[in-house]
Amino acid sequence: MKISVAQTKPIKGNIQKNIENHIRIIKLAVSEEADVIIFPELSLTGYEPELAQKLAVEKDDVRFDNLQKISSVDQIIIGVGVPIKNGSEVSISMLIFHPDKERQVYYKQYLHASEDKFFSSRNNLNNLIYGESIALAICYELSVPMHSERAFKRGAAFYIASVVESVEYVDKSIDKLAKIAKKYAMTVFMSNCIGKTGRYNAAGKTSIWDKKGELLIQLNTNEEGIVILDTTSNKTFLKYL
């Protein structure tokens, strides 16, 4: 299996333009025969809490049909960040496309205090994908010990954090993820964005850590691209857009 995580530069509130950019990056992953690609938190809108109500979508929004088509044709699981309607409320979510299957949603269960005003948390029946070997996390969740512990207890071999981490705080999250990898002997991934998004200057450094918590590979701070792990050979490589 080849697992990839993306580093993107979101365009504020422009879902269609962000979809087009995602497709370019997905094609890059497909060219490397990736089986999975995961994007940063709220990658299709940018991290714009004040716009969440306006930008929130339904799971089956037709604008995402091309992503489903690519998933099915190229046999790749795709996880993208988007605010999803939850009745009158909005949840930070990852919309997941599996080949020839119904769309799946992973909801951010643990919110940062600054998000409570704009978003509602929502429980997930399961946060595992790809034969239940991959556990998903969205940003602040990586700072909640029970989240990674639960993934470990459910048997996950891989832990993927989809984040928006700023220049000021990214190294703290990097340290936390390295410790998660070492503590649970899980291979850990971080997908971050770059550029200005909301009130943050996103720091990039999209990364992979091995089961000992050692950094395997990392993107830079200012270019879009992907990092990939071949779980059979344990080889990693990166591609910039």
N, C-alpha and C positions, 0 to 999 in steps of 0.2 A: 504494500500500500504506500502511496505517496500522499502526504498531507502538506498542504500549503496554507500560509496565512499572508494576507495582503496588507500593503501600506498605501493609503490613498490620501488625496487632497480634496476634501469635499467642497462642493459648491453650495453655498448657503441656500437652503430651502428649495433647490432645483432638483426635484426627484428625477425628472427625465434626463437631464444632463449627467447626473450622477449614475443613473442606470447605464447610459452609453459608455461612461468611463469604466464602470464595473465590467462591462462586457469585454472591453479591451484587455483588462487585467485577467479576466477569466480565460480568454483565449491564450494569453501568455501561459497560464497554468496548464491549459489543455495541451499546448504544444510540448509541455514537459511530462505529459501523461499523468497529471495529478488526479487523484481520486476524490479529494476534498479540498475546497478552498473556503476560508472564513475571513470575513471583512471586519473592520473596526466597528465600534459602537456607533449606532445611528449614522452609518456610512452613507445612506441614501438621502439624508437631509442635512447632514452636519449636526453638531451638538448645539441645538438651538432651543432650549427649554421654553422660552417665551413664545415660540412659534409652534409648539407641540400640538395644540388643539387644531390649529389651521392645517398642519401638515399630516396629521394622523390618517392612517389608511386602514382599509379592511384587508384581511389576509388574502382574499381572492381578487384583489384589485387587478384589472386586466393589464395595467402597465407593466406588471411583472411576468406576463406570459412568455416574453422572449427569454427570460432567465430560466423558466421551467423548460422551455424547448431546448436550450443549450444543455441543461442538466440531463435531459432524456437522450438527446442525440449523442452527446459526448461522454455520457456515463460518469458524471461528476456531481458530487454533493456540493451545494453552494449555500453559504450562510451569509446573509446581508443584514445590516442594522437599520431598523426603521421603527418609528412610533406607530403602534397599532391601537385602534379604538377598542376600548373595554367598556361598553355601554356609553355613559356620558364622560367617562374618564379615558386616560391615555396611558399605555404602558410602554416603557422602553423594551424593545423586543429584537430578537433575531429571527428573521423569516428564512426557513430552510427548505431548499428544493432538493428532493431526491429524484433520481431517474424514474419516470413513469409511476410516481406515487403522489398522493395528496400532499399539499404543502403543510409543513410542520412549523410551529411557533415555539421558540424558547423565550420566556418572559423573564425580565430582570426581577428577581424576588427581593433582593436586598438593595435598597436605595440609599444613596448618600443623603445626609440631612438637607443639603441644598436642593435636592430634587423633589422633596415631598410636596412642595407647592405646585408642581407642574405635572407630576406623574403619579400613578398608583402602582404599587407592587402587586405581583400576582404569582401564585404558586404554580409549579410545574409538576405534572405527574412523573416526568422523567426528564433528565437533562443529558441523556446519553444518546449518541448517534453512531452510525457505522458499526452495526452489530454490537452496540453498547460498549464499544471500546474507547470512545471519545466522549469526554465530559466537557460541557460548555460553561463558560462564565462570562458575565458582562461587567466589566470595569470594577466598581466598588466591591463586587462579590468576592473578588480575590483577596480582599482584606478581612473577610468574615471567615474565621477558622473552620466553622462547621460546614462551610460550603465545599472546600477542598476535601475535608475529611469525609463528607458524605459521598463525594465522587470516588474516593479511594475505596470506601466500604462497598460501593456498588460494583467494584471491579474494573474501573476505568484504568486504562494503560496510558492514556493521553489526556491532558488538561489544556484546553484552549481558552485563553482570556481575550475577549474582544473589548478593546478599551479606547478611551480618549484620555491620553495622559499628556500633561503639559511639560514644558521645559523644566519648570520648577520641581515637579513631583515625579517625573518618570523614573528616576533612579531608585526612588523608594519602592515603586511597584516592581521594578526589575529585581531588587533584593528580595522582596516578598515571594515572587514567583520562583526564583532560584531556590529559596528555602522550601517551598512547596514541593518542588521536584525532588529535592534531596530527602525530605521527610518521608514522602510516600513512594519514592522510587518510580515516579511517573515522569514521562517525557512531557515537557511543558512548552507551550507556545504563547506568544503575545502578538496580537495584531493591533497596531496603533496607526493613527493618521498623522499628517503633517499640515503645516500652515495654520492660519487663523480659523478657528471654529468656535462660535459663541464667544465667551470671554477668555478662551484659552488659546495659547500658542502651542499647538501640538508638536510633540518632540520626536515623532518617528521611533527609531530604534526597534522596529519589529524584530522579534527574536525567537530562538529555540534553545531550550536547555535540555541536557540529557538527564538520566535518572539519578546522577550524582549531584545535580544542581550546577553543573559546569556549562557555561555558555558555549553553544556549538556554532552559532552563526547569528549575524545581526545586520539589518539594513542601516543605512545612514540616516541623517536627520532631515533631509530635504528633498528626497526623490521618491516617486511612487515605484512600487515593485512588489515582488513576492520572495519569500524564502520557502524552501521545500525540504522536507525530510523523507527519504526513502526508508521506510521502516524495515525493509528486508535487508538492505545492505548497510543501514545506518549512515549513509552518506547524505550530506546536506549541500545545497547550493542556492544561489540567489540570482534573480533576474530583475533588472530595472526596466521600467516601461520606456 
